[in-house]
Amino acid sequence: MVETGLLVKPPTRRADIEALESVRRLRPQAILLNLPESIEGVLNDYGKGNLDYEGFIDSLYEKLPEPKGAWIKEFEVFLRELPSIGELADIYCYTDTESFNQEASTSIEVALLTIRGIIREKIELKEWVDVLKKSALRETEKWGKELSKILDIARSYDRVVCISGFEGKYIKRRLDHFGVKSWIRYLDQPYHFTPLEILKRLILLDRVDEELFSKLIKEHIRFLKEYIYIMPYTEAIEKWVGERLYWLPIRRQRTD
């Protein structure tokens, strides 16, 4: 029976570890990652034992835009252990490379707007909305190609695991629509979206509210100053989430 499992992974170290543990337990024939297609060959070379870890990282950095290390930080645990699973499974990346590079440019634009906001103590709301709207438009445009690749891989193996971001629920809908049996599991739950993630979501929903946007942008700036600038990225995300979900005694895995 052809079956595709979706592991929805937020950008935390705990989710990274859970993804690795899940793949080891499930033993899929193919693994899909929400990383750019340009690094697919490097991942397979490393997974099959053709590269050592240092050579793997050097090869990745040759193919990734600046800031190079940032794009794989949330997969650090999974990628380091890839040789332990790569000999048993084919590795694929489904993120369109051109769209990925454009999103990297958007990240730099957002960073510059953030710095200007810190220096000037003023939110340039129109510029923020324009940048995020361009990003949202590209997000919708790339989906046809990416979903086509996911569907092709899902139909080519009996057992596939796709490690996605929060777009996983949309991937599942498309797989179900085309008759591919699928399931979805959310890792490291519950999760609290960062201010920038909320902003992007509101843009996609075309719900632009100036007062709310200004508040979220200020919160994003504070998030960077108090978390991202002073600790590793995945640790900063986990600290952010933990402080906002302080009232929960435990954080459990959720299955849909």
C-alpha atoms as an extended CHARMM CRD file, in Angstrom:
* protein
*
       256  EXT
         1         1  MET       CA              0.0000000000        0.0000000000        0.0000000000  PROA      1               0.0000000000
         2         2  VAL       CA              1.4220000000        3.3760000000       -1.0640000000  PROA      2               0.0000000000
         3         3  GLU       CA              1.4750000000        5.6680000000        1.9710000000  PROA      3               0.0000000000
         4         4  THR       CA              3.0060000000        9.0740000000        2.7110000000  PROA      4               0.0000000000
         5         5  GLY       CA              3.5030000000       10.3840000000        6.2150000000  PROA      5               0.0000000000
         6         6  LEU       CA              3.8600000000       14.0920000000        6.9200000000  PROA      6               0.0000000000
         7         7  LEU       CA              5.9370000000       15.2520000000        9.8760000000  PROA      7               0.0000000000
         8         8  VAL       CA              5.2140000000       18.9390000000       10.4620000000  PROA      8               0.0000000000
         9         9  LYS       CA              8.3420000000       20.3580000000       12.0480000000  PROA      9               0.0000000000
        10        10  PRO       CA              8.5790000000       23.7900000000       13.6760000000  PROA      10              0.0000000000
        11        11  PRO       CA             12.0760000000       25.3390000000       13.7590000000  PROA      11              0.0000000000
        12        12  THR       CA             13.0950000000       23.9570000000       17.1690000000  PROA      12              0.0000000000
        13        13  ARG       CA             15.8430000000       21.5610000000       18.2090000000  PROA      13              0.0000000000
        14        14  ARG       CA             13.3140000000       19.3420000000       19.9620000000  PROA      14              0.0000000000
        15        15  ALA       CA             11.3460000000       18.9860000000       16.7180000000  PROA      15              0.0000000000
        16        16  ASP       CA             14.5950000000       18.2440000000       14.8690000000  PROA      16              0.0000000000
        17        17  ILE       CA             15.3030000000       15.3690000000       17.2660000000  PROA      17              0.0000000000
        18        18  GLU       CA             11.7150000000       14.0930000000       17.0610000000  PROA      18              0.0000000000
        19        19  ALA       CA             11.9180000000       14.0900000000       13.2500000000  PROA      19              0.0000000000
        20        20  LEU       CA             15.0740000000       11.9820000000       13.3520000000  PROA      20              0.0000000000
        21        21  GLU       CA             13.5690000000        9.5390000000       15.8600000000  PROA      21              0.0000000000
        22        22  SER       CA             10.3710000000        9.2360000000       13.8020000000  PROA      22              0.0000000000
        23        23  VAL       CA             12.2270000000        8.5070000000       10.5610000000  PROA      23              0.0000000000
        24        24  ARG       CA             14.3670000000        5.8720000000       12.2550000000  PROA      24              0.0000000000
        25        25  ARG       CA             11.2440000000        4.2040000000       13.6270000000  PROA      25              0.0000000000
        26        26  LEU       CA              9.2320000000        4.4220000000       10.3980000000  PROA      26              0.0000000000
        27        27  ARG       CA             12.0840000000        3.2970000000        8.0680000000  PROA      27              0.0000000000
        28        28  PRO       CA             10.7140000000        4.9480000000        4.8940000000  PROA      28              0.0000000000
        29        29  GLN       CA             12.0030000000        4.1780000000        1.4100000000  PROA      29              0.0000000000
        30        30  ALA       CA             12.1570000000        7.8960000000        0.5670000000  PROA      30              0.0000000000
        31        31  ILE       CA             12.4060000000       11.0900000000        2.5970000000  PROA      31              0.0000000000
        32        32  LEU       CA             11.2090000000       14.4950000000        1.3810000000  PROA      32              0.0000000000
        33        33  LEU       CA             12.6450000000       17.6070000000        3.0630000000  PROA      33              0.0000000000
        34        34  ASN       CA             11.5190000000       21.2280000000        2.8180000000  PROA      34              0.0000000000
        35        35  LEU       CA             14.9970000000       22.2900000000        1.7350000000  PROA      35              0.0000000000
        36        36  PRO       CA             16.0830000000       23.6590000000       -1.6720000000  PROA      36              0.0000000000
        37        37  GLU       CA             16.3820000000       21.2210000000       -4.5590000000  PROA      37              0.0000000000
        38        38  SER       CA             19.8890000000       22.5530000000       -5.2460000000  PROA      38              0.0000000000
        39        39  ILE       CA             21.2990000000       20.6270000000       -2.2680000000  PROA      39              0.0000000000
        40        40  GLU       CA             19.5170000000       17.3220000000       -2.9610000000  PROA      40              0.0000000000
        41        41  GLY       CA             22.5810000000       15.7250000000       -4.5650000000  PROA      41              0.0000000000
        42        42  VAL       CA             24.8460000000       16.7560000000       -1.6840000000  PROA      42              0.0000000000
        43        43  LEU       CA             22.4270000000       15.2850000000        0.8730000000  PROA      43              0.0000000000
        44        44  ASN       CA             22.3730000000       11.9630000000       -0.9770000000  PROA      44              0.0000000000
        45        45  ASP       CA             26.1710000000       11.8770000000       -1.3070000000  PROA      45              0.0000000000
        46        46  TYR       CA             26.5310000000       12.4270000000        2.4240000000  PROA      46              0.0000000000
        47        47  GLY       CA             23.7070000000       10.0160000000        3.2780000000  PROA      47              0.0000000000
        48        48  LYS       CA             25.3140000000        7.2560000000        1.1850000000  PROA      48              0.0000000000
        49        49  GLY       CA             28.6920000000        7.7850000000        2.8610000000  PROA      49              0.0000000000
        50        50  ASN       CA             30.4370000000        9.4970000000       -0.0690000000  PROA      50              0.0000000000
        51        51  LEU       CA             31.2640000000       12.6100000000        1.9910000000  PROA      51              0.0000000000
        52        52  ASP       CA             32.4760000000       13.1170000000        5.5340000000  PROA      52              0.0000000000
        53        53  TYR       CA             30.6610000000       15.7040000000        7.6570000000  PROA      53              0.0000000000
        54        54  GLU       CA             33.1810000000       18.4890000000        7.0210000000  PROA      54              0.0000000000
        55        55  GLY       CA             33.0540000000       17.8950000000        3.2710000000  PROA      55              0.0000000000
        56        56  PHE       CA             29.2700000000       17.7690000000        3.4740000000  PROA      56              0.0000000000
        57        57  ILE       CA             29.0330000000       21.1720000000        5.1450000000  PROA      57              0.0000000000
        58        58  ASP       CA             31.5390000000       22.7030000000        2.7060000000  PROA      58              0.0000000000
        59        59  SER       CA             29.5190000000       21.3610000000       -0.2400000000  PROA      59              0.0000000000
        60        60  LEU       CA             26.2590000000       22.6770000000        1.2390000000  PROA      60              0.0000000000
        61        61  TYR       CA             27.7090000000       26.1350000000        1.7550000000  PROA      61              0.0000000000
        62        62  GLU       CA             28.7770000000       26.2670000000       -1.8890000000  PROA      62              0.0000000000
        63        63  LYS       CA             25.1110000000       25.9600000000       -2.9040000000  PROA      63              0.0000000000
        64        64  LEU       CA             23.3260000000       28.0660000000       -0.2790000000  PROA      64              0.0000000000
        65        65  PRO       CA             22.8350000000       31.8480000000       -0.2280000000  PROA      65              0.0000000000
        66        66  GLU       CA             23.9750000000       34.0060000000        2.6630000000  PROA      66              0.0000000000
        67        67  PRO       CA             23.6880000000       33.6110000000        5.5930000000  PROA      67              0.0000000000
        68        68  LYS       CA             24.6170000000       30.0440000000        4.6640000000  PROA      68              0.0000000000
        69        69  GLY       CA             24.4630000000       28.3520000000        8.0570000000  PROA      69              0.0000000000
        70        70  ALA       CA             21.0640000000       29.8140000000        8.9120000000  PROA      70              0.0000000000
        71        71  TRP       CA             19.1530000000       27.8140000000        6.3120000000  PROA      71              0.0000000000
        72        72  ILE       CA             20.0690000000       24.4100000000        7.7300000000  PROA      72              0.0000000000
        73        73  LYS       CA             20.2510000000       25.3050000000       11.4240000000  PROA      73              0.0000000000
        74        74  GLU       CA             16.8310000000       23.8720000000       12.2260000000  PROA      74              0.0000000000
        75        75  PHE       CA             17.8550000000       20.5760000000       10.5610000000  PROA      75              0.0000000000
        76        76  GLU       CA             21.2530000000       20.3750000000       12.2580000000  PROA      76              0.0000000000
        77        77  VAL       CA             20.5840000000       17.1900000000       14.2720000000  PROA      77              0.0000000000
        78        78  PHE       CA             18.7680000000       15.4170000000       11.4370000000  PROA      78              0.0000000000
        79        79  LEU       CA             21.3840000000       16.2470000000        8.8130000000  PROA      79              0.0000000000
        80        80  ARG       CA             24.3220000000       15.2580000000       10.9950000000  PROA      80              0.0000000000
        81        81  GLU       CA             22.7890000000       11.7870000000       11.4370000000  PROA      81              0.0000000000
        82        82  LEU       CA             21.7990000000       11.4100000000        7.7850000000  PROA      82              0.0000000000
        83        83  PRO       CA             24.3340000000        8.6170000000        7.0710000000  PROA      83              0.0000000000
        84        84  SER       CA             22.5430000000        6.4360000000        9.6410000000  PROA      84              0.0000000000
        85        85  ILE       CA             19.3480000000        6.5710000000        7.5580000000  PROA      85              0.0000000000
        86        86  GLY       CA             20.5120000000        7.6370000000        4.0880000000  PROA      86              0.0000000000
        87        87  GLU       CA             21.7130000000        4.1590000000        3.1050000000  PROA      87              0.0000000000
        88        88  LEU       CA             18.1690000000        2.8660000000        3.5700000000  PROA      88              0.0000000000
        89        89  ALA       CA             16.2310000000        5.7400000000        1.9830000000  PROA      89              0.0000000000
        90        90  ASP       CA             16.4840000000        8.0590000000       -1.0050000000  PROA      90              0.0000000000
        91        91  ILE       CA             16.5940000000       11.7300000000       -0.0370000000  PROA      91              0.0000000000
        92        92  TYR       CA             14.6650000000       14.4260000000       -1.9080000000  PROA      92              0.0000000000
        93        93  CYS       CA             14.2450000000       18.1650000000       -1.4040000000  PROA      93              0.0000000000
        94        94  TYR       CA             11.0060000000       19.7170000000       -2.6010000000  PROA      94              0.0000000000
        95        95  THR       CA             11.5840000000       23.4690000000       -2.1710000000  PROA      95              0.0000000000
        96        96  ASP       CA             11.9910000000       25.2460000000       -5.5060000000  PROA      96              0.0000000000
        97        97  THR       CA             15.5380000000       26.6570000000       -5.5860000000  PROA      97              0.0000000000
        98        98  GLU       CA             14.6560000000       29.9320000000       -7.3180000000  PROA      98              0.0000000000
        99        99  SER       CA             11.8670000000       30.6120000000       -4.8310000000  PROA      99              0.0000000000
       100       100  PHE       CA             14.1970000000       29.7010000000       -1.9790000000  PROA      100             0.0000000000
       101       101  ASN       CA             16.8250000000       32.1880000000       -3.1570000000  PROA      101             0.0000000000
       102       102  GLN       CA             14.1750000000       34.8890000000       -3.5210000000  PROA      102             0.0000000000
       103       103  GLU       CA             12.9830000000       34.1790000000        0.0140000000  PROA      103             0.0000000000
       104       104  ALA       CA             16.5800000000       34.4910000000        1.2070000000  PROA      104             0.0000000000
       105       105  SER       CA             16.6490000000       37.9630000000       -0.3530000000  PROA      105             0.0000000000
       106       106  THR       CA             13.3880000000       38.7660000000        1.4220000000  PROA      106             0.0000000000
       107       107  SER       CA             14.9660000000       37.7340000000        4.7220000000  PROA      107             0.0000000000
       108       108  ILE       CA             17.7530000000       40.2420000000        4.1230000000  PROA      108             0.0000000000
       109       109  GLU       CA             15.1730000000       42.9570000000        3.3440000000  PROA      109             0.0000000000
       110       110  VAL       CA             13.3420000000       42.1390000000        6.5770000000  PROA      110             0.0000000000
       111       111  ALA       CA             16.6330000000       42.2500000000        8.4890000000  PROA      111             0.0000000000
       112       112  LEU       CA             17.4130000000       45.7100000000        7.0580000000  PROA      112             0.0000000000
       113       113  LEU       CA             13.9360000000       46.9710000000        7.9400000000  PROA      113             0.0000000000
       114       114  THR       CA             14.4290000000       45.6010000000       11.4530000000  PROA      114             0.0000000000
       115       115  ILE       CA             17.7790000000       47.3620000000       11.8600000000  PROA      115             0.0000000000
       116       116  ARG       CA             16.2670000000       50.6280000000       10.6120000000  PROA      116             0.0000000000
       117       117  GLY       CA             13.4200000000       50.1880000000       13.0660000000  PROA      117             0.0000000000
       118       118  ILE       CA             15.8720000000       49.7260000000       15.9280000000  PROA      118             0.0000000000
       119       119  ILE       CA             18.0160000000       52.7130000000       14.9410000000  PROA      119             0.0000000000
       120       120  ARG       CA             15.2050000000       55.1210000000       14.0890000000  PROA      120             0.0000000000
       121       121  GLU       CA             12.7610000000       53.7920000000       16.6930000000  PROA      121             0.0000000000
       122       122  LYS       CA             10.1220000000       54.0470000000       13.9860000000  PROA      122             0.0000000000
       123       123  ILE       CA              8.1630000000       51.3710000000       12.0990000000  PROA      123             0.0000000000
       124       124  GLU       CA              8.1080000000       51.8040000000        8.3110000000  PROA      124             0.0000000000
       125       125  LEU       CA              4.8050000000       50.0000000000        7.9790000000  PROA      125             0.0000000000
       126       126  LYS       CA              4.3030000000       50.4150000000        4.2190000000  PROA      126             0.0000000000
       127       127  GLU       CA              7.7660000000       49.0100000000        3.4770000000  PROA      127             0.0000000000
       128       128  TRP       CA              7.1350000000       46.0410000000        5.7570000000  PROA      128             0.0000000000
       129       129  VAL       CA              3.8000000000       45.2580000000        4.1280000000  PROA      129             0.0000000000
       130       130  ASP       CA              5.2610000000       45.5890000000        0.6160000000  PROA      130             0.0000000000
       131       131  VAL       CA              8.1240000000       43.1940000000        1.3730000000  PROA      131             0.0000000000
       132       132  LEU       CA              5.8710000000       40.6120000000        3.0280000000  PROA      132             0.0000000000
       133       133  LYS       CA              3.2760000000       40.8180000000        0.2470000000  PROA      133             0.0000000000
       134       134  LYS       CA              5.9370000000       40.0540000000       -2.3560000000  PROA      134             0.0000000000
       135       135  SER       CA              7.0010000000       37.0880000000       -0.2750000000  PROA      135             0.0000000000
       136       136  ALA       CA              3.3990000000       35.8530000000        0.0530000000  PROA      136             0.0000000000
       137       137  LEU       CA              2.8410000000       36.1420000000       -3.7020000000  PROA      137             0.0000000000
       138       138  ARG       CA              5.9080000000       34.0100000000       -4.4130000000  PROA      138             0.0000000000
       139       139  GLU       CA              4.7050000000       31.5120000000       -1.8060000000  PROA      139             0.0000000000
       140       140  THR       CA              1.4780000000       30.9000000000       -3.7060000000  PROA      140             0.0000000000
       141       141  GLU       CA              3.2130000000       30.8400000000       -7.1010000000  PROA      141             0.0000000000
       142       142  LYS       CA              5.7330000000       28.1330000000       -6.1680000000  PROA      142             0.0000000000
       143       143  TRP       CA              3.2350000000       25.6270000000       -4.8160000000  PROA      143             0.0000000000
       144       144  GLY       CA              2.2490000000       24.0690000000       -8.1370000000  PROA      144             0.0000000000
       145       145  LYS       CA              5.7770000000       22.9340000000       -8.9170000000  PROA      145             0.0000000000
       146       146  GLU       CA              6.5680000000       21.7950000000       -5.3870000000  PROA      146             0.0000000000
       147       147  LEU       CA              3.3550000000       19.8300000000       -4.9590000000  PROA      147             0.0000000000
       148       148  SER       CA              3.9260000000       18.1580000000       -8.3110000000  PROA      148             0.0000000000
       149       149  LYS       CA              7.3070000000       16.8670000000       -7.1420000000  PROA      149             0.0000000000
       150       150  ILE       CA              5.9090000000       15.7030000000       -3.7890000000  PROA      150             0.0000000000
       151       151  LEU       CA              3.1210000000       13.8530000000       -5.5750000000  PROA      151             0.0000000000
       152       152  ASP       CA              5.5600000000       12.2040000000       -8.0100000000  PROA      152             0.0000000000
       153       153  ILE       CA              7.7570000000       10.9360000000       -5.1620000000  PROA      153             0.0000000000
       154       154  ALA       CA              4.7570000000        9.8160000000       -3.1060000000  PROA      154             0.0000000000
       155       155  ARG       CA              3.5480000000        7.6830000000       -6.0150000000  PROA      155             0.0000000000
       156       156  SER       CA              6.9770000000        6.1670000000       -6.6730000000  PROA      156             0.0000000000
       157       157  TYR       CA              7.5200000000        4.4510000000       -3.3110000000  PROA      157             0.0000000000
       158       158  ASP       CA              5.4330000000        2.3930000000       -0.9120000000  PROA      158             0.0000000000
       159       159  ARG       CA              6.5750000000        4.3110000000        2.1850000000  PROA      159             0.0000000000
       160       160  VAL       CA              7.4640000000        7.9870000000        2.0640000000  PROA      160             0.0000000000
       161       161  VAL       CA              8.0120000000       10.4620000000        4.8760000000  PROA      161             0.0000000000
       162       162  CYS       CA              7.8190000000       14.1810000000        4.1300000000  PROA      162             0.0000000000
       163       163  ILE       CA              9.3030000000       16.5560000000        6.7120000000  PROA      163             0.0000000000
       164       164  SER       CA              7.5980000000       19.8800000000        6.1440000000  PROA      164             0.0000000000
       165       165  GLY       CA              6.9170000000       23.2040000000        7.7450000000  PROA      165             0.0000000000
       166       166  PHE       CA              3.3680000000       24.2110000000        8.6160000000  PROA      166             0.0000000000
       167       167  GLU       CA              2.4280000000       23.8780000000        4.9580000000  PROA      167             0.0000000000
       168       168  GLY       CA              2.1350000000       20.1560000000        5.7440000000  PROA      168             0.0000000000
       169       169  LYS       CA             -1.6430000000       20.3100000000        6.1310000000  PROA      169             0.0000000000
       170       170  TYR       CA             -1.9720000000       21.7050000000        2.5870000000  PROA      170             0.0000000000
       171       171  ILE       CA              0.3060000000       18.9740000000        1.2420000000  PROA      171             0.0000000000
       172       172  LYS       CA             -1.8940000000       16.3540000000        2.8920000000  PROA      172             0.0000000000
       173       173  ARG       CA             -5.0190000000       17.8360000000        1.3110000000  PROA      173             0.0000000000
       174       174  ARG       CA             -3.4470000000       17.5780000000       -2.1450000000  PROA      174             0.0000000000
       175       175  LEU       CA             -2.2470000000       14.0300000000       -1.5590000000  PROA      175             0.0000000000
       176       176  ASP       CA             -5.7260000000       13.0420000000       -0.3940000000  PROA      176             0.0000000000
       177       177  HSD       CA             -7.2300000000       14.7890000000       -3.4250000000  PROA      177             0.0000000000
       178       178  PHE       CA             -5.1040000000       12.6740000000       -5.7630000000  PROA      178             0.0000000000
       179       179  GLY       CA             -5.8520000000        9.4440000000       -3.9330000000  PROA      179             0.0000000000
       180       180  VAL       CA             -2.5560000000        9.0160000000       -2.0700000000  PROA      180             0.0000000000
       181       181  LYS       CA             -3.0620000000        7.5690000000        1.3940000000  PROA      181             0.0000000000
       182       182  SER       CA             -1.4760000000        9.8950000000        3.9460000000  PROA      182             0.0000000000
       183       183  TRP       CA             -1.2530000000       10.7930000000        7.6020000000  PROA      183             0.0000000000
       184       184  ILE       CA              0.0840000000       13.8320000000        9.4280000000  PROA      184             0.0000000000
       185       185  ARG       CA              1.8520000000       14.2920000000       12.7490000000  PROA      185             0.0000000000
       186       186  TYR       CA              2.8430000000       17.5840000000       14.3900000000  PROA      186             0.0000000000
       187       187  LEU       CA              6.1910000000       17.5500000000       16.1740000000  PROA      187             0.0000000000
       188       188  ASP       CA              7.1660000000       19.4110000000       19.3480000000  PROA      188             0.0000000000
       189       189  GLN       CA              3.6660000000       20.5490000000       20.1960000000  PROA      189             0.0000000000
       190       190  PRO       CA              2.2190000000       22.8590000000       21.2640000000  PROA      190             0.0000000000
       191       191  TYR       CA              4.0560000000       25.5840000000       19.3750000000  PROA      191             0.0000000000
       192       192  HSD       CA              3.6510000000       29.3560000000       19.5300000000  PROA      192             0.0000000000
       193       193  PHE       CA              4.2530000000       31.1940000000       16.2420000000  PROA      193             0.0000000000
       194       194  THR       CA              6.8380000000       33.9670000000       16.2470000000  PROA      194             0.0000000000
       195       195  PRO       CA              5.7060000000       37.5310000000       15.4080000000  PROA      195             0.0000000000
       196       196  LEU       CA              7.1420000000       37.3020000000       11.8890000000  PROA      196             0.0000000000
       197       197  GLU       CA              5.4010000000       33.9670000000       11.2500000000  PROA      197             0.0000000000
       198       198  ILE       CA              2.1160000000       35.5560000000       12.3500000000  PROA      198             0.0000000000
       199       199  LEU       CA              2.7150000000       38.5420000000       10.0770000000  PROA      199             0.0000000000
       200       200  LYS       CA              3.3390000000       36.2900000000        7.0730000000  PROA      200             0.0000000000
       201       201  ARG       CA              0.2200000000       34.2740000000        7.8490000000  PROA      201             0.0000000000
       202       202  LEU       CA             -1.9310000000       37.4150000000        8.0370000000  PROA      202             0.0000000000
       203       203  ILE       CA             -0.5190000000       38.6190000000        4.7150000000  PROA      203             0.0000000000
       204       204  LEU       CA             -1.3960000000       35.2780000000        3.0770000000  PROA      204             0.0000000000
       205       205  LEU       CA             -4.9380000000       35.6580000000        4.4320000000  PROA      205             0.0000000000
       206       206  ASP       CA             -5.0300000000       39.2760000000        3.1660000000  PROA      206             0.0000000000
       207       207  ARG       CA             -5.8040000000       40.5200000000        6.6580000000  PROA      207             0.0000000000
       208       208  VAL       CA             -3.7350000000       43.6960000000        6.9070000000  PROA      208             0.0000000000
       209       209  ASP       CA             -4.5080000000       45.7350000000       10.0000000000  PROA      209             0.0000000000
       210       210  GLU       CA             -2.1590000000       48.6730000000       10.5850000000  PROA      210             0.0000000000
       211       211  GLU       CA             -2.4460000000       48.6970000000       14.3660000000  PROA      211             0.0000000000
       212       212  LEU       CA             -1.9600000000       44.9410000000       14.6850000000  PROA      212             0.0000000000
       213       213  PHE       CA              0.8950000000       44.9310000000       12.1610000000  PROA      213             0.0000000000
       214       214  SER       CA              2.7240000000       47.7180000000       13.9910000000  PROA      214             0.0000000000
       215       215  LYS       CA              2.3650000000       45.8050000000       17.2400000000  PROA      215             0.0000000000
       216       216  LEU       CA              3.6390000000       42.5630000000       15.6810000000  PROA      216             0.0000000000
       217       217  ILE       CA              6.6030000000       44.3030000000       14.0290000000  PROA      217             0.0000000000
       218       218  LYS       CA              7.5960000000       45.8390000000       17.3600000000  PROA      218             0.0000000000
       219       219  GLU       CA              7.2670000000       42.4120000000       18.9570000000  PROA      219             0.0000000000
       220       220  HSD       CA              9.4440000000       40.9350000000       16.1780000000  PROA      220             0.0000000000
       221       221  ILE       CA             12.1350000000       43.5260000000       16.8850000000  PROA      221             0.0000000000
       222       222  ARG       CA             11.9820000000       42.7270000000       20.5930000000  PROA      222             0.0000000000
       223       223  PHE       CA             12.1600000000       39.0070000000       19.7870000000  PROA      223             0.0000000000
       224       224  LEU       CA             15.3640000000       39.5610000000       17.8310000000  PROA      224             0.0000000000
       225       225  LYS       CA             16.9750000000       41.7810000000       20.4730000000  PROA      225             0.0000000000
       226       226  GLU       CA             16.1000000000       39.6070000000       23.4610000000  PROA      226             0.0000000000
       227       227  TYR       CA             16.3960000000       36.1390000000       21.9230000000  PROA      227             0.0000000000
       228       228  ILE       CA             17.9170000000       35.7300000000       18.4490000000  PROA      228             0.0000000000
       229       229  TYR       CA             20.8360000000       38.1210000000       18.9690000000  PROA      229             0.0000000000
       230       230  ILE       CA             21.9920000000       36.5250000000       22.2060000000  PROA      230             0.0000000000
       231       231  MET       CA             21.5530000000       32.7530000000       21.7330000000  PROA      231             0.0000000000
       232       232  PRO       CA             21.5310000000       30.0690000000       18.9940000000  PROA      232             0.0000000000
       233       233  TYR       CA             18.5010000000       30.2180000000       16.7020000000  PROA      233             0.0000000000
       234       234  THR       CA             16.7630000000       26.9740000000       17.6750000000  PROA      234             0.0000000000
       235       235  GLU       CA             17.4240000000       27.6520000000       21.3640000000  PROA      235             0.0000000000
       236       236  ALA       CA             15.9540000000       31.1490000000       20.9560000000  PROA      236             0.0000000000
       237       237  ILE       CA             12.7970000000       29.7350000000       19.3540000000  PROA      237             0.0000000000
       238       238  GLU       CA             12.3710000000       27.1630000000       22.1180000000  PROA      238             0.0000000000
       239       239  LYS       CA             12.8560000000       29.7940000000       24.8250000000  PROA      239             0.0000000000
       240       240  TRP       CA             10.3160000000       32.0560000000       23.0980000000  PROA      240             0.0000000000
       241       241  VAL       CA              7.7640000000       29.2640000000       22.8330000000  PROA      241             0.0000000000
       242       242  GLY       CA              8.3660000000       28.0690000000       26.3780000000  PROA      242             0.0000000000
       243       243  GLU       CA              7.8590000000       31.5130000000       27.8810000000  PROA      243             0.0000000000
       244       244  ARG       CA              4.6230000000       32.0260000000       26.0120000000  PROA      244             0.0000000000
       245       245  LEU       CA              3.3160000000       28.5910000000       26.9250000000  PROA      245             0.0000000000
       246       246  TYR       CA              4.5710000000       28.7560000000       30.5110000000  PROA      246             0.0000000000
       247       247  TRP       CA              1.1960000000       27.5960000000       31.8180000000  PROA      247             0.0000000000
       248       248  LEU       CA              1.5550000000       24.1510000000       30.2160000000  PROA      248             0.0000000000
       249       249  PRO       CA              3.2160000000       21.5430000000       32.4630000000  PROA      249             0.0000000000
       250       250  ILE       CA              4.3360000000       19.4720000000       29.4530000000  PROA      250             0.0000000000
       251       251  ARG       CA              4.5410000000       19.8770000000       25.6880000000  PROA      251             0.0000000000
       252       252  ARG       CA              3.1740000000       16.8350000000       23.8930000000  PROA      252             0.0000000000
       253       253  GLN       CA              3.2560000000       15.4980000000       20.3790000000  PROA      253             0.0000000000
       254       254  ARG       CA             -0.0790000000       15.8700000000       18.5970000000  PROA      254             0.0000000000
       255       255  THR       CA             -1.4180000000       13.5870000000       15.8570000000  PROA      255             0.0000000000
       256       256  ASP       CA             -4.1640000000       14.4930000000       13.3840000000  PROA      256             0.0000000000
